[in-house]
Amino acid sequence: MPTQQQVEQNSGQFEVHDPTILAGARRIIEACQSLEEMQAAVVAAVKRNEEWRGQRCINLLAPEAPTSPTVRALLASEVGTRAAEGHIGAVNRWFAGTQYIDEIEALCMELLKKAFRANYADHRLIASMIGNMTVYTALAEPGDIIMSAAQPVGGHSSNRPDGPAGVRGLNIVDIPFDPVELEVDLDLFRRMAPLVRPKLVTLGLSMTLFPFPIRAMHDIVAEWGARIFFDGAHQLGLVAGGQFQDPLREGAAVMTGSAGKTFSGPQSGIIVWDDPALTEPMTHAIFPVLAATHQVNRVAALAVSAAEMITFGQAYMAQIVRNAQALGAALQERGIPMLGSHKGFTRTHQTIANVRQFGGGLEVAQRLARANLITNKNLLPDDQPADWDRPSGLRLGTIEVTRLGMKEAEMETIAAFIGRVLVENEAPESVLEEVIEFRLPYQTVYYCADNGLPA
């Protein structure tokens, strides 16, 4: 099998995607003699993933959640073929025949407002990073200074120079973080912020274990009229379910996030705010600047996800947090160092392991995947820029296992599987069949109208 570099050299072109995998796809397509064969190749790949990841793996990815049967059905609905540019209402639309689409979108918007106890919400963002670009478009100008968290302490690229904030031309200063306590260093922030006078302070972290001092930070930057922007990509479900802080009540001007993580809906963006003065710039940034047609099937699915969160969110999110705490404690007991162990490991849906001694995050994640234990590599606060592709940490999330009905006892079992591979150095293949046997009975998605609560 040629290496990626050999494929690049032989083809004479550079490809950011793995060229070996692309070459394999081309071979499959070239061997097809008809539309039916090309279609069958795609369907077969989808089915392989469904059987493996959907039924036989223990998925511990913090950015993933299984959707309910009703949400999944809506994603395939007829309304997904319809276009609906513009705001809700016949006068605001470019197209006629949208009265039922208006109804769907209005239901979604009002359900999101209810779920987040917010005055305003928008449903048209097909990804949460577009929500972040919405905020930077509406509330900042090129050259403005913002503060956001660096990646090694959990910050996300969407708020850094290589994401929407950088593309918008903003100057980015790091929010000071305590690498041991894994929270904002408020004393240092109190000294730094007046020196740079940021227009926005963005709290957007993909590695979040503990709440932020939003009220205190708001009071500091309010002196010069700056705003707090809470990027709740990972925490939206926890916020809606009352299991995390409530950013809009604590001083954040706007909150964005992903519907596909703790909120457990379709891959989608959400944005909410309370101040009516923000409505015109926010909605203008959404349309006509960043979103036109916006997948109404996704909007319908998002509406049902919001209704599920209103009904089941408190119980669902509380169990997610209990499971993350139990998993962190069980891994620590088995000799795997966990961040935040002195603070109860986590108050969110994720827990972070330092796996440097076991080969680092990339190697460990790939080794565990051979046992059908799906995790992801993650930077740790003391990692360096050179460690980006091969960081020292491992992130584990409990959204999917919780929605499948697992509780604290099952976290002990999962930790035992991980410990056997990492600490006892068992071959992943020797653990694989036990993982599959453990996972197969858990096929029902709970915390929804389809199946209610787990027993």
C-alpha positions as CSV (number, residue, x, y, z in Angstrom):
1,M,0.0,0.0,0.0
2,P,1.6,3.3,-1.0
3,T,2.1,6.0,1.6
4,Q,0.2,9.3,1.5
5,Q,3.4,11.1,0.5
6,Q,4.0,8.6,-2.3
7,V,0.5,9.1,-3.6
8,E,1.0,12.9,-3.6
9,Q,4.3,12.6,-5.4
10,N,3.0,10.2,-8.0
11,S,-0.1,12.3,-8.7
12,G,1.7,15.6,-8.8
13,Q,-1.0,17.3,-6.7
14,F,-1.6,18.2,-3.1
15,E,-4.7,16.9,-1.3
16,V,-5.6,17.9,2.3
17,H,-7.7,14.7,2.5
18,D,-6.0,11.3,2.8
19,P,-5.2,10.6,-0.9
20,T,-5.0,6.9,-0.3
21,I,-8.6,6.8,0.9
22,L,-9.7,9.0,-2.0
23,A,-7.9,6.8,-4.5
24,G,-9.7,3.8,-3.0
25,A,-13.0,5.6,-3.6
26,R,-12.1,6.3,-7.2
27,R,-11.3,2.6,-7.8
28,I,-14.7,1.7,-6.5
29,I,-16.4,4.2,-8.7
30,E,-14.4,3.2,-11.8
31,A,-15.4,-0.4,-11.3
32,C,-19.1,0.5,-11.2
33,Q,-21.0,-0.2,-14.5
34,S,-24.2,1.7,-13.6
35,L,-26.0,4.1,-11.4
36,E,-27.3,1.2,-9.4
37,E,-23.8,0.0,-8.6
38,M,-22.6,3.4,-7.6
39,Q,-25.7,3.8,-5.4
40,A,-25.1,0.4,-3.9
41,A,-21.5,1.3,-3.0
42,V,-22.7,4.4,-1.0
43,V,-25.6,2.5,0.7
44,A,-23.2,-0.3,1.7
45,A,-20.8,2.1,3.3
46,V,-23.6,3.7,5.3
47,K,-24.9,0.3,6.4
48,R,-21.4,-0.7,7.5
49,N,-21.2,2.4,9.7
50,E,-24.7,1.9,11.1
51,E,-24.0,-1.7,12.1
52,W,-20.5,-1.0,13.6
53,R,-20.8,2.5,15.1
54,G,-24.6,2.4,15.6
55,Q,-24.9,-1.0,17.2
56,R,-21.6,-2.5,18.2
57,C,-19.4,0.3,19.5
58,I,-19.4,2.1,22.8
59,N,-19.3,5.7,21.6
60,L,-17.7,8.1,24.0
61,L,-17.3,11.1,21.8
62,A,-18.3,14.3,23.5
63,P,-19.5,16.0,20.3
64,E,-22.0,13.2,19.4
65,A,-25.5,12.3,20.4
66,P,-28.0,9.8,19.0
67,T,-31.2,11.4,17.8
68,S,-34.7,10.0,18.7
69,P,-36.6,8.0,16.1
70,T,-39.0,10.9,15.4
71,V,-36.1,13.4,14.8
72,R,-34.3,10.9,12.5
73,A,-37.5,10.4,10.5
74,L,-38.0,14.2,10.1
75,L,-34.5,14.5,8.7
76,A,-35.7,12.4,5.8
77,S,-39.0,14.3,5.3
78,E,-40.4,15.8,2.1
79,V,-40.1,19.4,3.4
80,G,-36.3,19.0,3.1
81,T,-36.6,19.5,-0.6
82,R,-38.3,22.9,-0.2
83,A,-36.6,26.3,-0.3
84,A,-37.5,29.0,2.2
85,E,-35.2,32.1,1.9
86,G,-35.9,35.0,4.2
87,H,-37.6,35.5,7.6
88,I,-40.9,34.0,8.6
89,G,-44.0,35.5,7.0
90,A,-45.3,35.9,3.4
91,V,-44.0,39.4,2.9
92,N,-40.5,38.3,4.1
93,R,-40.2,35.3,1.8
94,W,-38.8,35.2,-1.7
95,F,-41.1,32.3,-2.5
96,A,-44.8,31.8,-2.4
97,G,-46.3,28.6,-1.0
98,T,-44.4,28.7,2.3
99,Q,-47.3,28.9,4.8
100,Y,-46.7,25.5,6.3
101,I,-42.9,26.1,6.3
102,D,-43.6,29.3,8.2
103,E,-45.6,27.2,10.7
104,I,-42.7,24.7,11.1
105,E,-40.1,27.5,11.6
106,A,-42.3,29.4,14.0
107,L,-42.8,26.3,16.1
108,C,-39.1,25.7,16.2
109,M,-38.3,29.3,17.1
110,E,-40.8,29.4,20.0
111,L,-39.7,26.0,21.3
112,L,-36.1,27.1,21.3
113,K,-37.1,30.3,23.3
114,K,-38.9,28.1,25.8
115,A,-36.1,25.6,26.1
116,F,-33.5,28.3,26.8
117,R,-35.8,30.8,28.6
118,A,-34.8,33.4,26.1
119,N,-36.6,36.3,24.4
120,Y,-35.1,35.6,21.0
121,A,-33.8,32.6,19.1
122,D,-32.9,31.7,15.6
123,H,-33.0,28.3,13.9
124,R,-31.5,28.9,10.5
125,L,-27.8,28.1,11.3
126,I,-26.8,24.9,9.7
127,A,-23.7,24.7,11.9
128,S,-22.7,26.2,15.2
129,M,-19.6,27.8,13.8
130,I,-21.9,29.8,11.5
131,G,-23.5,31.0,14.8
132,N,-20.1,32.2,15.9
133,M,-19.6,34.0,12.6
134,T,-23.0,35.6,13.1
135,V,-21.9,37.1,16.4
136,Y,-18.6,38.3,15.0
137,T,-20.4,39.8,12.0
138,A,-23.1,41.5,14.1
139,L,-21.2,42.7,17.1
140,A,-17.6,43.3,15.9
141,E,-15.7,45.0,13.1
142,P,-12.4,44.0,11.5
143,G,-9.6,45.2,13.7
144,D,-11.6,45.0,17.0
145,I,-10.0,43.1,19.9
146,I,-11.7,40.1,21.4
147,M,-10.5,37.7,24.1
148,S,-11.0,34.0,23.8
149,A,-9.5,30.8,25.3
150,A,-6.4,29.2,23.7
151,Q,-6.8,25.6,22.4
152,P,-4.6,23.8,24.9
153,V,-6.9,24.9,27.8
154,G,-10.0,23.8,25.7
155,G,-10.6,26.8,23.4
156,H,-12.1,26.1,19.9
157,S,-10.8,27.1,16.5
158,S,-14.0,29.0,15.7
159,N,-12.9,31.7,18.2
160,R,-9.3,31.7,17.2
161,P,-7.2,33.1,14.3
162,D,-7.8,30.0,12.2
163,G,-11.6,30.2,12.4
164,P,-14.4,32.7,12.0
165,A,-12.9,35.2,14.5
166,G,-9.7,35.3,12.4
167,V,-11.5,35.4,9.1
168,R,-13.5,38.4,10.4
169,G,-10.2,40.2,10.9
170,L,-10.4,40.4,14.7
171,N,-7.4,40.7,17.0
172,I,-7.4,37.9,19.5
173,V,-6.0,38.0,23.0
174,D,-6.0,34.9,25.2
175,I,-8.2,34.7,28.3
176,P,-6.0,33.7,31.2
177,F,-6.7,30.2,32.4
178,D,-5.6,28.3,35.5
179,P,-4.2,25.0,34.0
180,V,-4.7,23.1,37.2
181,E,-8.1,24.3,38.3
182,L,-9.3,24.3,34.6
183,E,-11.1,27.6,34.9
184,V,-10.6,31.2,34.1
185,D,-7.9,32.9,36.2
186,L,-10.2,35.7,37.3
187,D,-7.6,37.7,39.2
188,L,-5.4,37.8,36.1
189,F,-8.3,38.6,33.8
190,R,-9.3,41.5,36.1
191,R,-5.8,42.9,35.5
192,M,-5.5,42.1,31.8
193,A,-8.9,43.0,30.4
194,P,-8.7,46.8,31.1
195,L,-5.3,46.9,29.3
196,V,-6.7,45.5,26.0
197,R,-10.3,46.6,26.4
198,P,-11.8,43.9,24.2
199,K,-15.1,44.5,22.4
200,L,-16.2,40.9,23.0
201,V,-15.1,38.3,25.5
202,T,-15.8,34.8,24.1
203,L,-16.2,31.9,26.4
204,G,-16.1,29.0,23.9
205,L,-14.4,25.8,25.0
206,S,-14.7,22.3,23.6
207,M,-13.0,21.0,26.7
208,T,-15.2,22.2,29.5
209,L,-15.3,20.5,32.9
210,F,-16.4,23.4,35.1
211,P,-18.5,26.5,35.0
212,F,-17.2,30.0,34.1
213,P,-17.3,33.2,36.2
214,I,-19.6,34.9,33.7
215,R,-21.1,37.4,36.1
216,A,-17.8,38.6,37.4
217,M,-16.3,38.8,33.9
218,H,-19.4,40.7,32.7
219,D,-19.0,43.2,35.5
220,I,-15.3,43.8,34.7
221,V,-15.8,44.5,30.9
222,A,-19.1,46.4,31.3
223,E,-17.0,49.4,32.3
224,W,-16.2,50.1,28.6
225,G,-19.4,48.6,27.1
226,A,-17.9,45.2,26.1
227,R,-20.1,42.1,25.9
228,I,-19.8,38.5,27.0
229,F,-20.4,36.0,24.2
230,F,-21.0,32.4,25.4
231,D,-20.2,29.7,22.8
232,G,-22.1,26.8,24.3
233,A,-21.4,24.3,21.5
234,H,-20.9,21.5,24.0
235,Q,-23.1,22.8,26.9
236,L,-26.4,23.8,25.3
237,G,-28.3,20.7,26.5
238,L,-26.8,21.1,30.0
239,V,-28.0,24.7,30.0
240,A,-31.5,23.8,28.8
241,G,-31.7,21.0,31.2
242,G,-30.7,23.1,34.2
243,Q,-27.5,21.2,34.9
244,F,-25.0,23.9,34.1
245,Q,-24.9,27.6,34.6
246,D,-27.4,29.8,32.7
247,P,-25.3,32.2,30.7
248,L,-28.0,34.7,29.6
249,R,-29.1,35.1,33.2
250,E,-25.5,35.6,34.4
251,G,-24.6,38.4,32.0
252,A,-23.9,36.9,28.5
253,A,-25.3,39.0,25.7
254,V,-25.7,36.1,23.3
255,M,-25.3,32.3,23.4
256,T,-24.6,30.1,20.4
257,G,-24.1,26.3,20.2
258,S,-24.5,23.0,18.5
259,A,-27.8,21.1,18.5
260,G,-25.9,17.9,17.8
261,K,-24.0,17.5,21.1
262,T,-25.7,17.6,24.5
263,F,-28.8,19.1,23.0
264,S,-29.1,15.7,21.2
265,G,-30.7,17.0,18.0
266,P,-29.7,17.2,14.4
267,Q,-26.3,18.6,13.4
268,S,-27.3,22.2,13.5
269,G,-26.6,25.6,15.0
270,I,-28.6,27.5,17.6
271,I,-28.4,31.1,18.7
272,V,-30.4,32.8,21.5
273,W,-30.3,36.3,23.1
274,D,-32.5,38.6,25.2
275,D,-31.7,42.2,24.3
276,P,-34.0,43.5,21.6
277,A,-31.3,45.9,20.4
278,L,-29.4,42.9,19.1
279,T,-32.2,41.5,17.1
280,E,-31.7,43.5,13.9
281,P,-27.9,43.0,13.6
282,M,-28.2,39.3,14.5
283,T,-31.0,38.5,12.1
284,H,-29.4,40.6,9.3
285,A,-26.1,38.7,9.8
286,I,-28.0,35.4,9.5
287,F,-30.0,36.5,6.5
288,P,-29.0,37.7,3.9
289,V,-25.4,37.4,5.0
290,L,-24.7,33.9,6.1
291,A,-27.8,31.7,5.5
292,A,-30.3,31.5,2.6
293,T,-32.1,28.2,2.2
294,H,-31.5,26.4,5.5
295,Q,-32.8,22.8,5.3
296,V,-36.4,22.9,6.6
297,N,-36.3,19.2,7.4
298,R,-33.5,20.0,9.8
299,V,-35.6,22.8,11.3
300,A,-38.5,20.4,11.9
301,A,-36.1,17.9,13.6
302,L,-34.6,20.7,15.7
303,A,-38.1,21.7,16.9
304,V,-38.9,18.2,18.1
305,S,-35.4,18.0,19.8
306,A,-36.3,21.2,21.6
307,A,-39.6,19.7,22.8
308,E,-37.7,16.6,24.0
309,M,-35.3,18.8,25.9
310,I,-38.2,20.8,27.5
311,T,-39.8,17.5,28.6
312,F,-36.9,15.2,29.4
313,G,-33.9,17.6,29.6
314,Q,-33.5,17.8,33.4
315,A,-33.5,14.0,34.0
316,Y,-31.4,13.3,30.8
317,M,-28.7,16.0,31.5
318,A,-28.5,15.1,35.2
319,Q,-27.7,11.5,34.3
320,I,-25.2,12.6,31.7
321,V,-23.3,14.5,34.4
322,R,-23.5,11.7,36.9
323,N,-22.2,9.3,34.3
324,A,-19.3,11.5,33.4
325,Q,-18.3,11.9,37.1
326,A,-18.6,8.1,37.6
327,L,-16.5,7.3,34.5
328,G,-13.8,9.8,35.5
329,A,-13.6,8.3,39.0
330,A,-13.6,4.7,37.7
331,L,-10.7,5.5,35.3
332,Q,-8.7,7.3,38.0
333,E,-9.1,4.2,40.3
334,R,-7.7,2.1,37.5
335,G,-4.5,4.1,37.2
336,I,-5.5,6.5,34.4
337,P,-4.8,10.1,35.5
338,M,-7.8,12.3,35.1
339,L,-7.9,16.1,35.0
340,G,-9.9,17.8,37.7
341,S,-9.9,14.8,40.0
342,H,-9.5,17.1,43.0
343,K,-12.8,18.8,42.0
344,G,-15.0,15.8,41.4
345,F,-13.6,15.3,37.8
346,T,-16.3,17.3,35.9
347,R,-19.6,19.1,36.1
348,T,-20.4,18.5,32.4
349,H,-20.8,15.6,29.9
350,Q,-17.1,15.0,29.5
351,T,-14.1,13.9,31.4
352,I,-10.4,14.2,30.3
353,A,-7.7,11.7,30.7
354,N,-3.9,12.3,30.6
355,V,-2.7,9.4,28.6
356,R,0.8,10.6,27.9
357,Q,2.3,7.5,29.7
358,F,0.2,5.2,27.5
359,G,1.4,6.6,24.2
360,G,-0.5,9.9,23.9
361,G,-4.0,10.8,22.7
362,L,-3.7,9.8,19.0
363,E,-2.2,6.4,19.6
364,V,-4.5,5.6,22.6
365,A,-7.7,6.6,20.7
366,Q,-6.7,4.4,17.7
367,R,-5.9,1.5,20.0
368,L,-9.2,1.8,21.9
369,A,-11.1,2.0,18.6
370,R,-9.8,-1.5,17.7
371,A,-11.8,-2.6,20.8
372,N,-14.9,-0.7,19.6
373,L,-14.3,1.9,22.3
374,I,-14.6,5.3,20.4
375,T,-12.9,8.3,22.0
376,N,-10.9,11.3,20.7
377,K,-7.5,12.7,21.2
378,N,-7.4,16.0,23.0
379,L,-4.9,18.7,23.9
380,L,-4.0,19.2,27.6
381,P,-3.1,22.5,29.1
382,D,0.6,21.7,29.2
383,D,0.8,20.5,25.6
384,Q,2.8,22.6,23.1
385,P,1.9,23.8,19.5
386,A,4.0,20.9,18.2
387,D,1.7,18.5,19.9
388,W,-1.4,19.5,17.9
389,D,-1.7,16.3,15.9
390,R,-0.4,14.0,18.7
391,P,-1.7,15.6,21.9
392,S,-1.3,14.1,25.4
393,G,-5.0,13.8,26.3
394,L,-8.1,11.8,25.7
395,R,-11.6,13.2,25.9
396,L,-14.5,10.9,26.9
397,G,-18.2,12.0,26.7
398,T,-21.2,10.3,28.1
399,I,-24.1,11.7,25.9
400,E,-24.7,8.6,23.8
401,V,-24.3,5.9,26.4
402,T,-26.7,7.9,28.7
403,R,-29.3,8.2,26.0
404,L,-29.1,4.5,25.4
405,G,-30.1,3.9,29.1
406,M,-26.7,3.4,30.8
407,K,-26.1,4.6,34.3
408,E,-23.3,4.7,36.8
409,A,-22.9,0.9,37.0
410,E,-22.3,0.7,33.3
411,M,-19.6,3.4,33.6
412,E,-17.7,1.0,35.8
413,T,-17.8,-1.6,33.1
414,I,-16.7,0.8,30.4
415,A,-13.8,2.0,32.6
416,A,-12.8,-1.7,33.1
417,F,-12.6,-2.2,29.4
418,I,-10.5,0.9,28.9
419,G,-8.2,-0.1,31.8
420,R,-7.6,-3.5,30.4
421,V,-6.4,-2.1,27.1
422,L,-4.3,0.8,28.6
423,V,-3.2,-0.2,32.1
424,E,-3.1,-4.0,31.8
425,N,-1.9,-3.7,28.2
426,E,-4.3,-6.4,26.8
427,A,-4.6,-6.5,23.1
428,P,-7.7,-4.6,22.0
429,E,-8.8,-7.6,19.9
430,S,-9.0,-9.7,23.1
431,V,-11.4,-7.2,24.6
432,L,-13.4,-6.6,21.5
433,E,-16.0,-9.4,21.7
434,E,-16.8,-8.5,25.3
435,V,-17.4,-4.9,24.3
436,I,-19.7,-6.0,21.6
437,E,-21.6,-8.4,23.9
438,F,-22.0,-5.6,26.4
439,R,-23.1,-3.0,23.8
440,L,-25.6,-5.1,21.8
441,P,-28.5,-5.0,24.4
442,Y,-28.4,-1.2,24.4
443,Q,-30.2,-0.3,21.2
444,T,-33.1,1.9,22.4
445,V,-32.9,5.7,22.4
446,Y,-34.5,7.1,25.6
447,Y,-35.5,10.6,26.9
448,C,-37.9,11.1,24.0
449,A,-41.7,10.6,23.3
450,D,-40.9,7.5,21.3
451,N,-39.5,5.5,24.3
452,G,-39.8,7.6,27.4
453,L,-37.3,7.3,30.3
454,P,-35.1,4.2,30.8
455,A,-36.2,1.8,33.5
